[in-house]
Amino acid sequence: MTRLDRLGLTLLAGGIGLGVANLAMWALGVGVGARLAPLSGVLMAAGLVLLAVGVMKELRTPEE
């Protein structure tokens, strides 16, 4: 696993965790969900982009 893959997985996990925290706060009636939802989406999107870049790099390298 490359450094790029680890970073992508970290961002994706952070976005998912923030999304879960946002749902929990919404269920409890705490009003901070307006800021966490966009941040969660941005983190998940960045993680997916980094993972896709890692996959494309791996596909383009010739096998030895």
N, C-alpha and C positions, 0 to 999 in steps of 0.2 A: 504494500500500500504506500503510495507516494504521499508527499507532504500536501500536495494539492487535494488529494482524495480525503485526507484527514481533516483539512480545513473545510472542505465542502460538507463532510458529514457533521462536523461541529456546528457549522452555521445552520444546517438543516435541523439538527437536534435542538438547537437553541430556539429556532423558529417554532418548532412543534411544541416545545416546553412552554414558550411564551403564549402560544395559542391555548394550551390547556389551562395555564394560569388565567388567561383572559376569560375563558369559559367559567372557571371557578369563581372569579370575582363577579362576573355577570350574575351567576346563580346566587351569590350572597348579597347582591344589590350594591356592590361597591362601584362607584362611577368613574373608574379610570380606564375603562375598556376602549374609549375613543382613541387613546394614544397607543395602546398595546396592539390592537388589531393590525394597523398598517405596518408597524415595526415587525410583527410576527410574519406578515406576508413578505416583506422585503428580505428578512433573514432566510426564509424558506426558498424564495426565488434565487437569492445569491448562492445558497448551498446547492441547489439543483443545477445552476449554471456552472459552478465549479466542478461538480461531478461530471457533467456532460463534457466539459473541456478535457477532463482527465480521461474519459472514455475515448474521446476522439484522438487524443494524443497517443493513447495505447493502440488504437486501431491503425494509426498511420505509421507506427514504427515497424520496420521490417523484422520479421522473426529471425532469430539466429540459430 
